[in-house]
Amino acid sequence: MKTYNDSLTEREREVLKYVVDNFILNAVPVGSRSVSKQTDLNLSAATIRNVMSDLEEMDLLKTPHTSAGRIPTDKGYRYYVDILMNKERLSLSDEYALKSQFDEKNLNILENQDLYVEASRILGKISHLLAVVSQPQISKGIFEKFEFVRISSNKILIVLYIKSGLVKTVIMEIDSDITKTKLESMATFLNERLQGLTLKEIRETFVERLYDYADKNTDLIQVFIRSLDKLYTDEEKGSKIYFGGTGELILQPEFENPKNFKEIIDLAEDKNLVIHIFENSFKEDNKVLISIGNENPDEKLKNYSVITTTYNVGDVKGNIGVIGPKRMNYARMVSLLQYTSKLINEIAG
């Protein structure tokens, strides 16, 4: 018996590609008569049925209980994505829709989070899938400088500048009144000692790096340490992940069933799961990663495909992706994510 790992014949490839393309387009199982009429194979419906049976034996196609037609399996989609799928440049209308909506908002990454909110909304609207955008991982950013600003007798505003242009602020409470001179002295010391390190390196080694600071036992050094912890805690909680497209999902036939629709909306509320989905993207910088059905490690994602990639804000990276039914237009989604990543890079750069 031929296995999935064997290379397919040209005939088998043609049939598999036709079935996947048409199921993606129409969401209806594909029959042998349709393949016989619509392809250039010049084969009878009976011969096509035999080819489809062979593909089914290889676990590339399957027959739903209620239909004589075939649909792709997870392995079928994988073979299609890796070998059969044509690369597709994003249509000019999609490019225009994306760019014009970003331009319309006049978004600025340095001032607020609107860029990520709008990126998820626009991507969801155009893809008709669940779009996910995470803010850049500041822990991997290169530290530029700190500023400490006293805003009241017991509160300090800590302003953190990352080389890429990102700015983060944290308000911390202190137990005692600290002079402006001490604040400036602390900032100067930290900026000289920590410049050029990533925030992750600073957090992991600050005790060794600050051991000789004259006032290391003061409230101020504790405030600095707590501010780093707060920045990290916020990032680890996934509090800066944005979703778009929930309203458009209903346009997919798979989500006409309220139970299925609720299932994917519940996914959007599980931020820890989304963080886990994005982990592999950071290992494969700027590559588009596709995970199909059972390839997803989490049980909640077994009925879905996930496509992710990264974007850059200077030397800091964030993620964008889409989650949707396995019956998605993979070629278009890859192009859509690549173009969206490029737009974010340009706006943030």
Residue pairs with C-beta under 8 A, 6 or more apart in sequence:
1 57
2 54
2 57
2 58
3 58
4 58
4 59
4 60
4 75
4 79
6 58
8 16
8 58
8 79
11 41
11 43
11 51
12 51
12 54
12 55
13 83
13 84
14 39
14 41
15 35
15 39
15 41
15 48
15 51
15 52
15 55
16 55
16 60
16 61
16 72
16 76
16 79
16 80
16 84
17 80
17 84
18 30
18 35
18 38
18 39
19 30
19 35
19 52
19 55
19 61
19 70
19 71
19 72
19 76
20 72
20 76
20 77
20 80
20 84
22 28
22 30
22 34
22 38
23 29
23 30
23 71
23 72
23 327
24 327
24 328
24 329
24 330
27 253
27 254
27 327
28 69
29 63
29 64
29 67
29 68
29 69
29 70
29 71
30 69
30 70
30 71
31 68
31 69
31 70
32 45
32 46
32 48
32 49
32 52
33 45
33 48
34 69
35 41
35 45
35 48
35 52
36 43
36 44
36 45
36 47
36 48
41 48
43 51
52 61
52 70
55 61
55 70
55 76
56 62
56 63
56 70
58 75
59 73
59 75
59 76
60 72
60 73
60 75
60 76
60 79
61 70
61 71
61 72
61 73
61 76
62 70
62 71
62 72
62 73
63 69
63 70
63 71
64 71
71 327
72 80
72 326
74 292
74 293
74 294
74 295
74 326
77 292
77 293
77 305
77 326
77 330
78 292
78 295
80 330
81 290
81 292
81 330
85 330
85 331
86 331
87 331
87 334
87 335
88 331
88 332
88 334
88 335
89 335
90 332
90 335
90 336
90 338
90 339
94 126
94 332
94 335
94 336
94 339
95 339
97 122
97 126
98 122
98 123
98 126
98 336
98 339
98 340
98 343
99 343
101 118
101 122
102 118
102 119
102 122
102 343
102 347
105 114
105 118
107 114
107 115
107 118
107 347
108 114
108 115
108 347
109 115
109 165
109 166
109 313
109 347
109 348
110 165
110 166
110 167
113 135
113 240
113 242
115 344
115 347
115 348
116 133
116 134
116 135
116 240
116 242
116 318
117 242
117 244
119 131
119 133
119 242
119 244
119 320
119 340
119 343
119 344
120 131
120 132
120 133
120 242
120 243
120 244
120 245
121 131
121 244
121 245
122 244
122 340
123 131
123 133
123 244
123 245
123 320
123 322
123 336
123 337
123 340
124 130
124 131
124 243
124 244
124 245
124 246
124 247
124 248
124 322
125 244
125 245
125 248
126 336
127 245
127 248
127 322
127 324
127 333
127 336
128 245
128 248
128 249
128 251
128 252
128 324
129 245
129 248
129 249
129 252
129 322
129 323
129 324
129 328
129 333
130 243
130 244
130 245
130 246
130 249
130 264
130 267
130 268
130 322
130 323
130 324
131 243
131 244
131 245
131 320
131 321
131 322
132 241
132 242
132 243
132 268
132 274
132 277
132 278
132 308
132 319
132 320
132 321
132 322
132 323
133 241
133 242
133 244
133 318
133 319
133 320
134 238
134 240
134 241
134 242
134 274
134 275
134 278
134 318
134 319
134 320
135 240
135 241
135 318
136 164
136 166
136 313
136 316
136 317
136 318
137 235
137 282
137 316
137 317
137 318
138 160
138 162
138 166
138 168
138 199
138 231
138 235
138 316
139 198
139 199
139 200
139 203
139 231
139 232
139 235
140 198
140 199
140 200
140 315
140 316
140 317
141 162
141 163
141 164
141 166
141 198
141 199
141 314
141 315
141 316
142 162
142 163
142 164
142 196
142 197
142 198
142 315
143 160
143 161
143 162
143 163
143 194
143 195
143 196
143 197
143 198
143 199
143 202
144 161
144 162
144 163
144 195
145 161
145 187
145 191
145 195
146 158
146 159
146 160
146 161
146 187
146 190
146 191
146 224
147 158
147 159
147 161
147 187
148 156
148 157
148 158
148 159
148 183
148 184
148 186
148 187
148 220
149 156
149 157
149 159
149 183
150 156
150 157
150 178
150 180
150 183
151 157
151 171
153 177
154 173
154 174
154 175
154 177
155 171
155 172
155 173
155 174
156 171
156 172
156 173
156 174
156 178
156 183
156 223
157 169
157 170
157 171
158 169
158 170
158 171
158 172
158 223
158 224
158 227
159 167
159 168
159 169
160 167
160 168
160 169
160 170
160 199
160 227
160 231
161 167
162 168
162 199
162 314
162 316
163 314
163 315
164 313
164 314
164 315
164 316
164 348
165 313
165 314
165 348
166 313
166 314
166 316
168 231
170 227
170 230
170 231
172 223
172 226
172 227
172 230
174 219
174 220
174 223
175 219
176 219
178 218
178 219
178 220
182 215
182 218
182 220
183 220
186 215
186 220
186 221
186 224
189 213
190 210
190 224
193 209
193 210
194 202
194 206
194 209
199 228
199 231
199 232
202 209
202 228
203 228
203 229
203 232
206 224
206 225
206 228
210 216
210 221
213 221
215 221
234 240
237 271
238 271
238 272
238 274
238 275
239 271
241 271
241 274
241 275
243 268
245 322
246 265
246 268
249 255
249 261
249 264
249 265
249 324
250 256
250 261
252 324
252 325
254 260
254 325
254 327
255 261
255 264
255 325
260 303
263 300
263 303
264 304
264 323
264 324
266 300
267 273
267 274
267 300
267 301
267 304
267 323
268 274
270 300
273 298
273 300
273 301
276 297
276 298
277 291
277 296
277 298
277 301
277 306
277 308
277 321
277 323
278 308
278 319
278 321
280 289
280 308
281 287
281 289
281 308
281 309
281 310
281 319
281 321
282 310
282 317
282 319
285 310
285 317
286 309
286 310
286 312
286 341
287 309
288 307
288 308
288 309
288 334
288 337
288 338
289 307
289 308
289 309
290 305
290 306
290 307
290 330
290 334
291 301
291 305
291 306
291 307
292 305
292 326
293 301
293 302
293 303
293 304
293 305
293 326
294 302
296 302
296 304
296 306
301 323
303 325
303 326
304 323
304 324
304 325
304 326
305 323
305 324
305 325
305 326
305 328
305 330
306 321
306 322
306 323
307 321
307 322
307 328
307 330
307 333
307 334
307 337
308 319
308 320
308 321
308 337
309 319
309 320
309 321
309 337
309 338
309 341
310 317
310 318
310 319
310 320
310 341
311 317
311 318
311 319
311 320
311 340
311 341
311 344
311 345
311 348
312 345
312 348
312 349
313 344
313 345
313 348
313 349
314 348
314 349
318 344
320 337
320 340
320 341
320 344
321 337
322 328
322 333
322 336
322 337
